[in-house]
Amino acid sequence: MKNFLLLFSLSVFIFTACNEKKEAQKISIKEIKTEVNLLLNNWHNAAAEANYENYFNSLANTSIYIGTDASENWTKKEFSNFCKPYFDKGKAWDFKPLERNIYTSNNNEIVWFDELLNTWMGTCRGSGVLEKNKNNEWKIKHYVLSVEIPNNDIRKVIDIKKVQDSLFLSKFK
């Protein structure tokens, strides 16, 4: 009986300790949004300050960056190689978030977002996915930047880019 009580007490202790650890690991959606907003704001600020290290440390090693040109579908390495000369000159870009929406997965380990940005190109939209890494840090896994075009102006834009689109699309034939 004494062994049974000892085993039972040990089992209850282990169950309680594991449950407490799970509770401690839980983070509220509000806290997640705060962390993600801070990361994204710091990421944009790193570009504005031409801080190459901080900017690219926010990206996961397997991240993808999709730019505004149809040819811009880059791995982290490709994107960092493209950007390095701009950062080295002390002139990257300065994107100011106007609004941002953040959404979380059920397990709170994946986040996706969209943001409206004021940029040198005018109004742009960014969207992306973040994931927690093994060190429990948020990292940007995927980011897409697009230029916003008012519906009333789309016909003009289509006409302007018709030649370049034709050249680009010929690669897929």
Long-range contacts (C-beta under 8 A, 24 or more apart in sequence): 26-108, 27-108, 29-104, 29-108, 32-102, 32-104, 32-108, 32-111, 33-102, 33-104, 35-138, 36-102, 36-111, 36-113, 36-130, 36-138, 37-100, 37-102, 39-130, 39-138, 39-140, 40-97, 40-100, 40-113, 40-115, 40-140, 41-97, 43-140, 44-94, 44-95, 44-96, 44-97, 44-117, 47-92, 47-93, 47-94, 47-95, 48-92, 48-93, 48-94, 48-95, 50-86, 50-87, 50-89, 50-90, 50-91, 50-92, 51-87, 52-80, 52-83, 52-84, 52-87, 52-88, 55-83, 55-87, 55-92, 56-80, 58-139, 58-140, 59-139, 59-140, 59-143, 60-131, 60-133, 60-139, 60-140, 60-141, 62-141, 63-139, 63-140, 63-141, 63-142, 63-143, 64-141, 64-142, 64-143, 65-143, 65-145, 66-142, 66-143, 66-144, 66-145, 67-145, 68-121, 68-124, 68-145, 68-146, 68-147, 70-165, 70-168, 71-168, 93-119, 93-120, 94-119, 94-120, 95-119, 95-124, 95-126, 98-123, 111-138, 116-148, 121-147, 122-147, 122-148, 123-147, 123-148, 124-148
